[in-house]
Amino acid sequence: MKILVVNSGSSSLKYRIFDMTDESILAFGQVEKIGLGGRQPVTYEPVGGEKIKSEETLADHREALRHVLGQLSDADIGVVESLTEIRAVGHRVLHGMEVFKESTLVGEKEVAKLKDMIEVGPLHMPANIMGIEACMALMPNVPQVTVFDTAFHQTMPESSYLYALPYEYYEKFGVRRYGFHGTSHKYLTQRMATLMDKAPEELNLITCHLGNGSSLAAVRDGKCFDTSMGFTPLEGLVMGTRCGDIDPALIPFLGNKLNLSWDELDQLMNTKSGLLGLSGVSSDMRDLGEARAAGNARAQIAFDVFLQRLVHYIGAFYLELGGADAIVFSGGIGENDAEVRELVCNKLAVLGVSVDLDLNSRIRGKEVKLSTDDSSMEVWIVPTNEELMIARDTLALAQEVVRS
């Protein structure tokens, strides 16, 4: 069965098409600058073929998707003979609140519920919905599946997800910690079960998804027990442009000092803070590395704050779990930044963690065990694969439709 996986942004559409008989990727690509006027950059790459770049006039997500489907089924460059070979479409969706606790087949009724949740994800949810509606219009008889960033974290206990606010706000408005990057944390959990030759329910893990957006999950018996992000993806670690944990009293304080509206404060914390705000240099850890090497003090401070917050969460999750079988590094920073991994593991030496520093220094973006035989926990790099996880969930639900 061939599955199309779609990730719709506010002005972009990224996709991959899988052959689920062996979980191989047939093609992938993206359309950028949708709805911004002018011509849209399009990238299409069939696996084993030439990357094709072009510029097209595509006014909205529906036109962008129509162009993508045309490339996928083109007689010369396509990877399917007919669009009827695409048996289901999986969509990445930011937020499911408690309405959608797991991946779900979506129709008009479910889309209406998603629209009711736009206020909890105003930057992402409208774009996610546009992608779903475009696919429903162009592929009306193909099952559409929504896979939620929040779903994996729905197993958290109340002690992990409730805020110490009046309980009625949780009952009335769903104010609680939801967590994000759940598809990545779920993939890492399943992959570690395979790598350690154990059932997921036999594992306690600390999974570290570290990139421009970063989050950790404490996985107990194969299920999420705690995570670093909260009601929105703003809570938790220091990120590229997001502040992570701060004293909430700073929000009205800065609003009064700077005469900023609530929306402007939200923009400040989400797009002008984090590594960028601290360093004044960049939100990219690679740029900070160059600036630190050149003696930039603020870049060093930003790096140090990022590292301390990361170690703080790992230590807290280790205690919550009562110990861990493994720590997993993933995401752009986790997979590629040897210095971050080394310094984190040095801090964890007090817990008996030991890694092969020479091996660590040579590895970028590859699946490998870094810990030594005498380490108290295994330490791994595992490149995440959220698209494959979405495809797997989509396949399972699409097969249910076929059986019914």
N, C-alpha and C positions, 0 to 999 in steps of 0.2 A: 504493500500500500504506500502511495506517495502522499506526503503531508507537507503543506505549505505553512511556514511559521512567519508571522507578521508582527513587527514591532513598530507601531505608528507613533511618531513624535509630532509636535505641534507643526513643524514644517518639514518633516522627513518621513520616509517609509523605508525601513530596512526589512530584509526577508532572507530566508533560506528555504530550500526545498529538499526534503529528505526522502530517500527510499528506505522505508522502515523494515524491509526484509533483512537488511544488514546494517541499518542506521547510518548509511552513507549519505553524504551531502552531494546532491546533483548540481546545484547552482546556488549562488547567493549574489546579493547586490543591494543597492539603495538608490533612492531618489531624494535629492536635497532641495531646500529652498522652495518647498511647495507653498503656493499661495502668497509668495512675496513679490510677484511680478517678474517680468522678464522671462528668461529661459532657465529651465531647471537642469542641473547637472545630474546625469544618470550613469550609474555604474552597474554593469552586468558581467558576471564571471561564471561561466559553466566550468565545473571541475574537469580538468584535463584539457580545457580549451583556452582561447585567448580572452583576456579581459577586454571588454568593450566599454568605452566611455563616449558619451554623447551629451548634447544639450537639447532639451525638448521643451515645448510649451505645454505645460500641464497645470491647469488652474487649481485643481484640488486633489484630494486623496483618491477620489474615484477615478479621475483621469490618470493619475500616477499608477494606480493598481491595474487599470486597463492596459497601460503600456507595458508594465511588468509581465502580465499574463501573456501579452502578445510576444514578448521576447522568449518566455519559457516554452511556448508552443510553436515558435518559428521553425519553419522547415529546415533552415540552414544553421541556426545557432541555438535552437531550443533543446530542451532535455526531456520533453514529453511530446509524444506524437499528437496528443489531443488533451485539452483541458479536462476531459472526463477522467483522465488518469489521476488527477488530484482529488483524492477522496475525502479530504477534510482540511480545515484551516485552523491553526492554533494562534491565538492572539495573546500577547503579553499585556496585562492590565495592572495598573499600579495598585489599586485599592479595592478590597472587597468588603471592608468593615466586618461586621458579623453577619451580613446578609449572604455573602458568598464565602463559605469556609473551606471550599475546595474547588478544583477545576470544574467548570460547568458548561454544558451545552447551552448555547445562547440563541434566543429568538427575540421577537419584538418585546415581549414581556420583560425579559432580562435586561434588554437595552434600556428600557424605561427605568428600571431600578438603578442601573449604572448612572444614568443621568441625574438621579436624585442624590448621587454621591459626589458630584463634581466639586462641591464646596470643600471636601476634604482633600482633594487633589487637583486644584484648579489649573496647575501647569501641565499635568499629564493626562488626566481623565478625559477632557474633551478630545484630545488627539487619539487616545486609545479607542474612544467610541467612534470617531470618524473612520478609523481603519476597519472596525467591525461592520459599520453600516455600508462602507464601500464594498466589502467582500460579500455581504448579504445581497446587495443589489446586483453585483456582477456574477455571483455564483449562487443563485437562489436555492438550488437543491443540494448544496454541499454542506455537511455539518460544520458549524462554527463553534469553536471551543474557546472559552476564556480561561486563562491561567493567571492566577493572581499572585503578585509579589508578597502579599500578606498571608497567603494560605498556610504555608509551612509552619508559621508561628502560632496558629490557632490552638496548638496543644499546650501553650503556656498556661500555668496555673494562675489563679487570681492574684496570688502574692507577687507574681512577675508582671502581670499586665495592668493592674489597677494603679491609678494615681491617687495620692492622698488628698483628694478633693471631695466635696460633698457627693455622696454616692448617687444622688439623684441625677447628677450630670452624666454619669455613665448610663443610667437607665433611660434618660430622656434623649441624650444626644450622642451616645456611643463614645464618650470621651474615655479613652483607655490607650494603652500601648498596643500597637499592632505589629510593628516590625516590618522590614522590607528586605529586598534581595532574597526573598524566601525560595525562589526557584533555584538560585545559586546554592544556597545552604542545603537544600534538599538534594541537589545533584552531588554535592561534596559528600554528604552523608552516605548516599547510596554507593558512590564510588569508593569511599573508604571501607565500606563493608566488604566490597570485592577485593580491594587491595590487602586487607588484613584477614581475609578469609573467615569472616564472621557474619552472622546475621546482624542487620542494623540494630535490632533490639538488644544486642549484646554490647553495644558500643556507647561510651561517653566521649564526646568530642568537643573541641573548641574550634569552630570553623571561622576563618578570618577572610572575609571578602574585602580586599583593600584596593581601592582605586580612587578616582576623583570623588566618587561616593563610596563610603566605607561602612561596613557593619560587621559585627561578630554575632555568632549564635552559640549558646550553650546547649549542646544536644545530649539529653539523658535518655538512655535506652532507645536510641534511634529517633527520638522525637524532640522537638524544640522545647526547652525548659525556660530559656531566657534569651533576650537579644538586646542589642545596644540601641537600635532605633525605636522610635515611639509612635505617637499619634500620627506623626509625619516623618519623613526621612531626615528631618533636621536634628533630631536628638542623637546623642551618643558621641562617637569619635569626632576628632577634628578632621575635616574633609577638605577637598580642593577649594571650594568657595563657601562651604557651610561651617558654621561656628561649632556645631555639636553642643554638648552640655554647657549651659550658662545659668547663672542666677536669674530666674524669671523676673525679679524686681528690676533688672537692668532694662527691660523693655519699656516700661513707662518712664523710667529715668532718662533714657536716651531720647525717647519721644519728646519729652519736655525740653531737654537741652538743645536738641537739634530741630525742633519743630517739625517732626516727621509724623506722617499718618500711619495707621496700622499697616496699610499695604506697603508703604515705603520702609517701615521697620522689617516687614517680612522679606522684602527684597534685600535689605542690608544684611540680614542674617543668612540668607540663602545664596546670594550671588556676590557679596563683597567681603565675606569674612573668611574663616578657615585659613589655609596656607597662604592664600592670596592676601587676605587682610593683614595677617601677622607679618608677612615678609615684605609686602609692597612690591614683590618681584613677579610672582607667578603662582598659579594654582597647581602647576605641574611639578611633581617631585623631582623630575629630571632637571628642570631648570633650576630648582632650588639647590640641587647637588652642584651644579656649575657655579652658582652664586656663592655657596658655602666655600667651595675650593678657592674662590677669588677673595675670600675674607669678608663676605657680607654678613654682618652680625645679625641682622634681622632675619635673614634666611636661616641662619643657624638656630635662632630662637624658635622660629616656626617649626623646624624639624624636631627640635627638642620637645616642644609642646605636643606635637603629633605623637612622638614616640612614648612620652610619659602617659598620655591618655590611653594609648593602645595597651601598654603593659598593665595599667590600672584595670582595664576591663578584663584582660586575660586572667589576671590574678583573682579578680572577683568571681569570674565564672568558674575557675578551677575550684574555689572554695564552695561555691553553690552546688557544683556537681559532686563534691566529695572526692575529687581526683578525676583525671581524664586519661583515656587510652592514647589519644593523639591530639596534636595541634596541627591544623591544616592552613597553609597559606595559599591564597588565590587572589584573582583580580590583577589589574595592571601593576600595582605596587607589590602585592604579595608574591606574584609569579616572577617578577623581574628585578626587584631591588634587593640585592644580596646584603647590602649594608643594613637595611631595616631588619631583615630576618636575623642577621648575626647579632645585632644589638638587642633585639627582643629576646633571643635565646640566651644571650649572656645574662640578662636580667633574671631569666628563669632558671639559671643554674642552681639557685638556692632550693629549687624544687627537685633537683636531680636531673634537669634537662641537659643533654650533651649532644652536640651536632658536629659533623665533619666540616670544619670551616673551609678547608680547601675545596671540597665538593660544592659547598654552598656558594663559594665565590665564582665558580665556573658555570653555574646553572642559571638559565633564563628561560622561563616559559615552558619547562618540561616537567613531566610527572616523575617525581623521584623522592625517595626517602632520604632525609638529611641526617636523621638521628643516628648515633652510634649504638652499638649493641648493649652498652651499659646504661643507656639513657632511661630515666624513669618513665618517660612517655615517648612515643614515636612522634617525629616531626616530619611533615610531608609538604611538598609543593604539589598541588593538583590544579592544573588549569581548569577553570570552570567551563561549563557548557550549558548555559541556560536555554539556548535554542533547542538542544537535544532533549532536555527535560520537558520543555513545552511540547515537543513532538511526541514524546512518550505518553504524556497525559492525554494529548489529543487523540492519539491512536486508540488508547484504552476506551475513551468515551465514544469514538466513532465506531468501534467494533460493537459496542453495546447497541448502537442504533441499528447496525446491520443485523444483529441477532434478534432484535425486537421486531 
